[in-house]
Amino acid sequence: MQVYLVGGAVRDKLLGQQPRDRDWVVVGATPEEMLEKGFKPVGKDFPVFLHPETGEEYALARTERKTAPGYHGFEVHAAPDVTLEEDLKRRDLTINAMAEDSEGNLIDLFGGREDLELGRLRHVSPAFAEDPVRILRVARYAARYGKWGFRVAHTTNKLMRQMVEAGEVDALVPERVWQELENALREETPSRFFEVLRGCGALGRIFPELEALFGVPQPKQHHPEEDTGVHVMMVLDQSARLSSDPRVRFAALVHDLGKGTTPETEWPSHHAHEQRGVALVEGLCERLRTPREYRDLALVVTRHHGVYHRAEELRPATFIKTLEAIDAFRRPERVEQFLLACEADSRGRPGFEERDFPQPALFRRAFEAANSVSAKAIVDQGYRGAEIGERLREARIEAVKTFLRI
């Protein structure tokens, strides 16, 4: 029975990073032996155990064989005769297929260390093509290591494209797509996730609403980048600079989906794209079974980001109408989320990344003024029923009007 540290922990140590978690593979053992040593079984599809003291995962060395389309169609073989090399060979990328023995010696059978040094994401073996989730995982690693310039190896991109053409990605279930998307949104360069998917042809199959944005022009005087798809990727990365909240980043990602449905005869203008985008965001979120908190923020940013950009021109009543629409008075945290996503939209253009924009401060101060109005004071004045809401709204408008005069 031999135990090896494997996967991400080995990779992260070589990168000089603190491992996010530690996984172990056990060679030469049976499930019965693991139980005798006090390990707790947790694996359903293959033998995985939790260490009785550390709680870390220990998996018996295993091999896999493709038996059906998609990523559920696998036959797993875990037995004492499965070698470390056989276990590592079934993994996705060479940088994840390294191990470390009990003496701290690196076991690198597939060139993972060199690929780390070269910033290369390369598949271990042709078995990569058996699992479409691996396309999403490669894209996510590109987002994680994008700041270091990691790129997908040509041979791996070619294999991923073949998988897309064979219809493998069509077997992905919504929950797994959302899981990988949400993880990618948490990375430092989330745009790389979508760039990699587009590079192998998967973006149009998994996120057709985003694919439709590329090649759609915008007015050059406002958008030096011109291409809407390029703009959205810049907005996404700006949102990552401004906020660590993946809900803000998701809202920034989908805010301009409506531009993908603008008739070509109207290009480069996109009149009413905000309203058209609402249905697209709803459809995307329903398809991916997106959590409600992500969907709701994405919808208010999609619907109202145009109003945000006109903040310097707004009347007091429009400020209040917009704040009510984003549910600011019941959920004050929504104000910052909305403003951060919209600010990312402003900054997601060449030459605009470091500019000062007045809109966030205007909205924040308008909200502070409106939110200072006391509903209790209105009730104490004798108003009842619907009159309370009407008077409260009038008082909020007056408060914003006073703020605008200052």
N, C-alpha and C positions, 0 to 999 in steps of 0.2 A: 504494500500500500504506500503510494507516493503522492504527496500533496504539492501542488504548484499554484502560485499566484498567477492569474491570467488576465488578458483583456485590457480594459481601460485603465486599471491601476498601474500596470506595467508601462503602458503608453504615457500616462500622465507623469510618472516618475522620470521617464526619459526626457519629457518636456520641461522638467523642473517645476511641475505643478503639484499641488496637494491632490491626491486621488479623491474623486467624489465618493467612491465606494470601492470595496475590495471584494473580488470574486475569486473563488478557488476551484480547481478541478482536481479530482481524486482519481488516480490511476491504480488499477489492480485491486479494487475493493468491490464488495457486493452490498446491496441494500441492508442485508442482515448485519453485516459487520459495522455499518454506519450506525445502525440502531443500537447495537451492543455498546458502542462508544458514547452513547448519549445524544447523538444527533437527532433532530426532530424533522420528520419528512414534511415537505411542503409542495413538492412538484406533482403536477397532475399528469402531464404528458411524458415526463421523463424524471428520473430520480434526482431531486434536489433536496438538500438538507440544510437546516440551520444549526450552526455551531452552538453547543449548549451554554457557552459562556459569552462569546462575542456577538452571537446572532448573525454572523456573516454567512453568506450562501456558499455551500460546498456542493458541486455537481459531480456526479460520476462521469468519467470520460465517455463520450458517446459519438456515434456516427448517425447520419440522417440520409434517408433515401426518398426522393420525390415520388409520390404515388398518385397525385391528382393536381389539377390547376389551382392557382392561388397560393396562399401561404399556410393553409391548414393541412394541405395534402402531403404530409410527411410521415414516414415510418422511422421511428427512432430505435436505435440499438445501443443499449448501455450494458456493458459486461466487463469483467476483469481483464479480458484479453484486448480491449480497445486501447490503443497506444495514445500517448500524448500527441504525437504527430497527426494521427487520424482525427483527434478531437480538434486540434488547432486548424486543420485543413478545411473544416466545414464552416469556419468563421467568415465574416464578410470581407473585411479589409486587412491588408498585411499589418497595418499599425495596430490592429486589434487582435492579431494572431501571434503575439509574443507571450512568453511565460518566464517565470522566475522560480528557480528551485529553492529549497530550504536554506541553501548557503548564499543566496542572493545572486547566483549566476544567471545571466540572461540566456534564454533559449529562443533563438530567432531563426526559424527554419525557412521563412519565406521573404526575407529582406525587409521586414518592417522598420528596423532602425534606420536603414538607408532611406526609405521612403519618408520617414519623419524628417530626416535631415534635408531631403530634397523638397519637402512640402508637397508630397504626392499621395493622392488617395487612389489606391490600386487594389483590385480584387485579388483574393488569394487563389481561387481556382474557378474553373467553369461552373462549379456548383453554385456560384453566386447567382446565376440566372434562374435558379429554382425558387427564389423567394422575392416577390416584387416589393416587399417592405424594404428591402435593401437599397432600392433606388432612393426612397425617402431618407433612409439613414445616411447614405452618401451625401445627399444634399444638405442634411442637417450638419454633418461634420464639416462640410464646406463653409457653412454659416458660422460654426464655432471657431474654425481656424482661419477664417477669411482675413483677419487682421495680419496674419503671418504669410499670406499669399498662397495658401494651399490650393492646389488645383486637382481636378479629376484627371487621372491618367487617360491617355487617348484610347487605350485598349479597353479600359473600364467604361468609358463613355460610349464606345462602340457597342459593347455588350449590353449596356443599359438601353440603348436605342433599339437593339434587336428585341429586347424584352418588351418594349413598348409596342413595337410593330407586331409582335406575336400576341398582343392583347393581355399580357400578364397583369398590367396595372389595372385593368378593368375588373379584376377580381378583388381589389383592395376594398375592405369594408370601411364605412364612414368613421367608425370609432378609431381605427388605427391611423387613418389619414389625419384626423383631428389631433390625435396624440402626438404625431410627429410634427405637425404644423405648430401646435402650441409650444413644443420643445424648441423648435426652430425660432419662434418669435422671442424666446428668452435669450438667444445667443447675441453676440456683439455685432455681427454683420448679417442680420436676417435676410437681406436681399439676395445673398449668395444661394440660399435655399432655392429660391425661385429661378435664379439664373441657371443653376445646374439642372433643374427640372426642365427648363425651356431648352437647354442645350442638348438634351437627349430626347426631346419630343414629348415628355410626360406632362408638361404644364397644361397643354391643351386638352389632355385626357382627364386630368385630375381637377384642374382649376381653369376651365374654359373661359370664365368671366375675366380672369387676369390675362390670359393669352390674347383675348380680343383687344386689349389696350395697346399692344405693341403695333407700331405702324400707324397709329391714329395721331394726326398732327394737332397741335395747339397753337394759339397766337404767339409768334416768336417774341413780340415785345414784352410779354409777360413770362414766357417760358423759353429761355434760350436753348433748353434741351429739346424742345419741340415735341418729341415723341412722348405720348401719354404713358406708355409702359415704362419708359426710362424715368419719367417724373415720379411715378408711383414707387419705384424701387428706391429713388433718392429720398422720397418722403418717409418710407419705411425705415431707412437707416438713420434719418434725422430723428424719428420718433424714438429710436433706440438710444440716441445720444441724450435726448431730453427726459426719458422716463424708462424705468425698469419694469413698468407695469405691462404685461403682455396684452391686456385688454386695450390699452391705449395704442399699442403697436398694431393690433388687429384692426382697430378702427381706422388707423392711418393707411393700412394696406388696402382696404376696400372702399375708401371714401369716394373715389372717382370712377367706380365701375360703370356709372351711367354714360361716361364718355365713349365707352365701347359700343354703344347703341346709337350714337349720333349719326344721322344720315350723311353720307359723303358729300351731298350737295351743300351741307351747312358747314363743313370743315373750313377753317380750323376753329370756328366758334362751336360752343357746346351749350346752347341755350337750354335751360331746364334739365341739365344732366343730373342735378341733385335729386329731383323727383323721380327720374327714370332709374336712378341708382338704387332707390329704396327697395323696389321689387327684386332687383338682382341680389342685393345683400340678403334679403329675406330668403330667397331661393337657395343661395349658397349656404346660409346657416342651417336651413332645414335639411339640406342634403348631407351636410357634415355633422348634423346633430350638435351644433355648437352650443355651449352653455349659454343660458339666457343673459348672464351678465356681460358676456362678450357681444352677443347679438344686439342687446339694447343700446349699448354705447355706440356700436358701429352704425346703428340706424340713425341716432341723433346727430352724429358727426356727418354722415352722408347727407342727411336732409338739411342741415343748418350750417355747414361750413361756408357756404356762400354768404350768409348773413354775417358770420364772424368777420370775414374779410372786409365788409363794409362798415365796420364798427364806428369809424369816424363820422359816418353819414347818418347813423341811426337816430331815430326819435326815441324819447324815453319809453314810449309805449311799446316800441319794437324790442328794446332791450328786455323789458318785462315779459313780453310774449315769448322771446327766445329762451329766457331763463326758465319760464314755466314749461316750455316744450322739452327742455333737457332735464326737467324734474329737479331743478336746483334747490328749491325751497324745502323739499322733503329729503333730498339726497345731496347735501352740499358738496360732498366729495366729487360729485359728477362734474362740477364746474371746472376743477383743475384737470380732470381727465379730458373733458371736451376741449379746453384751451390748449392742452399739450398736443393733442392730435392735430388740431387746426394750425398751431404754430409750426409743427413739423411740415404741414402742407406749404406754408409760406417759405420755409427754409429749404425745401426739397427742390431747389433749382440752382443751376450753376451761378455763382456770384452772390447768392442770397443767403448762404449758409450762416454767415456771422453778422448779418444786419440786425439793427434794432427795429422792432415792430411795435406799434402803439396798441394794437388790438388786445393783447392779453391784459395789459394794465387797465384799459378802459372797461373791459368786461368784469375784471376783478373788483374795481371800485364801484361799478354800477351794481354789482351783486351785493357788496358790503352795504351800500346805501339802501338798497331795497330790503335787504335782510334785517336791517336795523329797525324796521317798522314792527311794532308790537301788535300781534293779533289780540292779545288780552286787553290792551288799551282800547281797541275798537269795540270789543264786547262790553267793556265797562262803560262805554258811551251809550249803551242801550241798543245797539244794532243786534238783529236776530236773523237766523236762517240764511237765506241766499244773500241778504244785505251785507252780512259780514264779509263774504268773499268779494263782493263788488267794492265795498269800501276799502278793504285791504289792498285790492289791486290798484285803486285810485291813489291810495296813500303811497304805495310803492312807486308808482309813476311819478308822483310829486317829489319823492325823495331822490329819484334818479335825475329829475329835471333840475333840482337844486344842485346836485353834484356836477352836472354838466355846465352850470353857470360859473362854478368856482374856477 
